[in-house]
Amino acid sequence: MPYPFLLKIAAVTLWRSWRATAVLSFMIVTAVAALVFLSALAVGTNDAMIRNSTGLFSGHIAASGIREADVAQLAMPGVSHVLVRRHLPVILRHNSLIEPVALVGIDPDREQEATALPGKTVAGRYPVAGEAAISISQDTADRLGLAVGDAVTVADGQGVGLKSLTVSGLYRTGITQLDQGMAFCPAAALPAGAASVSAAFFLDADTPLDTTVARYRQRFPAGTFTPWTEFMPDLKQLIDLEYICMAIVVTLVFAIVAVGISCSFLIFTLKNLREHGIMKAMGLEAGETALLLLIQIGLLTIAAAALGTLAGTLTTAVFAHTGIDISTFTSHNQYFAVSGILYPRLTGEALLTPPLVAVVFGLAASIWPIVYIIRKNPADILRNF
């Protein structure tokens, strides 16, 4: 039998039983739309965790072992900010209390432009260029009994005083690495000494991370350049785990939907059992009967998946503009230390995976109705009507 004729019969059958078609379509549309949005939300969550973790202080690439002669050549296309920092191990002394810290000499203006750490100041203000000031964590200040405006002595490892700095501000990030054992001052206020040079690189949104790291390693072989995926392996694993969980959710949802489609379409087929018996009596072969049912479910699933994809895309577009604020649930989460707002983002994978899986499982759902009809003898079917 010609394939266009089978396609026409399948379409007419679906149209004639429009109520059943609408119910089955609604189930697929809602599943696809929800999973397209959830996939986009998962991508947006990963973006937020990366943005928060790298934007607080470290950048997308961390470099160490930088030579002073190379500092002026660190800029590269696709890199929005290069923050050069000089680290000097010192001892902070106030009255009889001491605290060893790594004092970091920074460019305050560029740090405020590129990082979120200045926004974590809980008292006072961030240092400004040219002043003999220091920003320390709230925990360090509590141990030393310091407050904003107090003077603190910066000493070397032997306890010899090098300089006196004024506490301009106190900060708290909730990140142990930053809140314990670090302090910041303008580079000009850093005491003389053998300071090591590091750099933090902040990339534009479309700049490939691995390619940029490879370029820096080739250009500056003496330095060590580490992408965030290596110095934050816990975040990398968390993102990978989220993708795995999303794949499991998509599979489970459509496995359940496929069972519903299969059961519903079997009922749908039983409703039209007499017509199938007549067509088989007219010479419709088993393969053609199977193809007819496959076309019916395929048309239904593809059309519903397309509508669901459109609905999910529109929903994502709305929330991608407004954002979803989950700050209440992330106040103690280090991966949301800067902002708790999620912006769903559609990628090719997030957009195409739900409808493709829906079509695959939908076609798999046709197996039961096909087997049932093929095994039926046309004489038995017509005898019962």
N, C-alpha and C positions, 0 to 999 in steps of 0.2 A: 504494500500500500504506500502511496507517495507520502513523503515526510510532511509536505505542506498541509496535506489533508489531516494527518494526525495532529499537527499543531493547531489547526482550526477546530477540530473536535475537542482538544484539550481546553482551548480558550473558551469555547461555547459552554462546555461543562462547568468550568469555573464561574462563568458569568451567570449561568442559570441557577447555580446554587450560591448566590452572592452572599447570603448570610453566613454560611459556613466558611466561605472564602474570607469574608471580612474578619471573622473571629480568629482564624488561623493567621491571617496577615497581621492582625493587631498584636498577637503574641510575638511574632518575629520582629515586627517594627520596634516594639518597646524594648525587646532584648538587645537588638542591634544598637538602637539609639543610646540605651543606658551604657552599654559596653564601649561604644565609641567615646562617650563623654568620660567614662571612668579611665579609659586608656589615655585620653588627653590629660585628665587630672593626675594620673600617675606620672606622666612626663613632666607636667608642671610642678609636681611635688619634688621630683628629682632636680629640676632646674632650681627650685627654691633652696634645696639643701646645698647644692653646689654653690649657688650665689651667696648664701649666708656663710658657708664655711670658708670660701676663698675670699669673699669680700670683706670679712672682718679684719684680717691682717695679712694673711699669708700670700694671697694672690694665687693665680692658676699655676704659676711656675715659681719655685723657690730655688735660688742660686746661692752657692757659697764658694769660697776660695777665689773670689773675684780680685783681680789685681787692680790697683789704683789707676794704672795706665789704661785699663780697659773700660773704666766706668763711663767715659764719654761716648763709647761706641756701642752701648747696650741697646739703644733704640732699634726697633725693627718694624717693618710694615705689619699691621695686624695686632700690634701691641699698643694698647691705649695708654698704659702708665708703666713706667719703670721706676721703682722706689729703691734707692740705694740706702742701705743702713750700715752703720758701723757699731760693732759690738765690743764692749769692754767689760770684763769681769771686775766688779768693784765690791766694796763693802759700804753700806749706808749706815751712818752712826748718828744717833740722836740721844743726847744725855749718855747714859751707860748702856743703852741698847744698840745692838748691831744686827744687820741683816745682809747676807750676801745676795747680790742680784747681778744680772747681766744688764748693764746700762746701755741702751740703744740710742745712738745719735741719729736723728732723723731730720728730714726737711718737713717742718710742721705743715706748711701750706699744701704741699703735694700729698702728704698723708691724709689731710682732711678732705682733699679732693677725690682721692681714690679709695680710701678705706672707711670702714664703719666704726673703727675703734674710738676715734674722738667722740662719737655719739654715745659711747658707753660711760662718759664722765658723769659721776654721780654727785660730785661736789667740786666747786671751783670751775676751772676751765682748762682746756688743752693748751700746752705751751705755744708760744708764738716765736717766730724766728728772731734771733738776736738777743733774747733774754736768757739770763742764767736761771732757768727754771727747770723743774722736773715734774713729771707725771708718774705717780705710783699707784699701785692697786690698793683698793680699800683694805684688803687683808694685810698687806705690808704696812700700811699706815697704822692699823690697829696694833700690830706687833711692836712697832716702834713708838707708838704713842704720838703720832704726827697728825696735824690738821693742816688745812689749806692756809698758806701764808707762813708756815713754820720753815725754819732753815734746817737743812740736813747736810751733814758732812759726808763727802764722797772720799773714801779712803781706798788705798790699794790693798793687795793681799796681805801685806805685813802690818796693816793698820795705820799706815802713814797717810795723813790727811792730804788730799790733792786739791779739793775745791769745795766750796760751800754753795749749795743750790737751794732755791726757794721752791717749796711745794706749791705748784700752781693749780693742781687738780688731782682728784682721786677717781679712779675708774674701777668698774666691775663688769666682767664679761660672762662669768660662769664657766669659763674655759680654764682649766687648771694650768695649762702651759703658759697662759698670759697672766693669770692672776697670781701665780706663785713664781717668784724669782726673776721678774722683769720690771724694768722702769725705762722711761723715755725722756729724752731731753733734746733740744735743738742741737744739731751737729756741731755748731760753733761752741756750745757749752760743754761738750764732751771733754773730760780731762785728757791731757796728753798721755799717750801710752800706745802699746802695740795692739791696736784695735783690728779685729777681723772685719772684712767687708762682705756683706751679703746683699742680695737684691730680690725684690718681689716683682713679678711680671703679671700684669692684668691684661687679659686678652679681649679683643672685640668679640662680639657674639658669634660671628661666622668664621673665626680663625681656628684652624685645626690645631689641637693641642700637641699631638705627637709630632707632627711635622715641624712645628715651631721649636719644640725641644730639640729635635734632631739638628735643626739649623744652628741653634745656639751651641750645642755640643761640638759641632763641626767648626764653628767660627772661634770658639774659646775653649780649646781642648784642656786648658789648665783648670778651668772651673768645673763645678759640679752643678748640673741643672736637673731638677727633679720635678716632674709634673705632680699635680695634686692627687692623681690616681695612685701614686707611689707613696707620698708622705701622708696621705689620708686613706690607707687601705680599708679601714673600717667603713668609711663612706662609700667607697667603690663596691665593697661587698654588699652593703645595704641596698644600693641601687640595683645591683645584679639580682639580689633576692627579690626585690619588688617586681622586676620584670618577670621572674619565674612565677611569682604568686599571681601576677596578672594573667599570665598564660594559663595557669591552672584554673583561675576563675572563668576565663573565656571558655575553656574546654568544658568545664562542669556545667555552666549555664546552658550552652548549646546542646550538651548531651541530654539535659533535662528537657529542653525545648524539642529536641528531636524525638524523644519518647512521646511527648504530647502531640507532635505533628503526625507521628506514625499511628497512634491510637485514633486521633481525630480523622485522619485520612482513610483509615480502615472503615470507620463508620460512614465517612463520605462515600467510599467505594461501595459499601453494602447498600447504600441508598440508591446507587446507580447500577446495582448488580444486574438488573434485567437488561439494561442497555449493553452491558459487557457480554452477557450471554448471547444477545442477538448478534453482536459484532463477531463473536467467536463462531457462531453458527454460520455466518456469512463468509467465513474463511479467514478471519483475522488470526494470524499465527501468534504463538506464545511470545516470540521476540517482539512483535509489533504491539501486543498488549502491554508488555513490560515497558516498551518505549513510550506508549501513550501515557501510562501512569507516571513515568519518569518525567515526561514533558510537563504534565499537570503540576506536579510538585515543584519542578524546576522553575516554571513560570511564576508560581505563587511565591516561592522562596526568593527568587531574584528580585521580583518587584518589591516585595516587603523589605528585603535587605537594603535596596536602594533608598526607599523611603526612610528606613531607620537610620541609614547613614546620613541622609540629609537632615533629619531631625537632630541627630547627635552633633552634627557639625554646627547647626544653628545654635544649639544650646551651649556648645563650647565657645562659640564666638561671643555670646552674651557675657559669660563668666570670664572669658579671657580679657574682656575690657574692664569689667568691674572688679575682678579678683574675688577670692574667697578667703575671708579672714579667719584663721584658726589659732590666733594668738593665745586665746584662753587655754587651749590644750597643749601649747608648746612653750609655756613660760619657763620651763626648766630643761628644755631640750637644746643641746649644744648645736644641733644642726639648724636651728631656727633662732639663733642668738641675735640676729639682726632684724629680721622681719618674719611675721607669721602669716603673710598673705601669699596665697597660691594663685598662679595664673595658668589655667589649663592651656596646653599647647598641643595642637595636632601635628603629628609627624606622619609620614607615609605609612609606617607600620601601624600606628595607632588608628589611622583612618581606614586602612584596608583589611586588617586582620579580622575584626568582628564580622563584617559582611561575608568575607571569604569563608570563614569557619561556619557561618550560618548556612551558606549554600552547600558546603560539603556535608554538614550534618543533616541538612534538609534532604539532600539526595540519598543519604544513607537511610533516612527515615522511610523512604519509599520501598525498601526491601520487603517489609512485612506485607503491605497491601499487594505488592506485585506477586509474591509467592502465593498468597491466598487466592488471587484471581486465576493465576496460571494453573493451579492445581484443580480448579473447579471444572467440571465437565459441563459444556453448554446445555446438554439435554437435562442435566440435573437442575441447572439454573432456571431454565424455562419451565420445567415441570412444577417448580415451586411458586410460579407466578401465574 
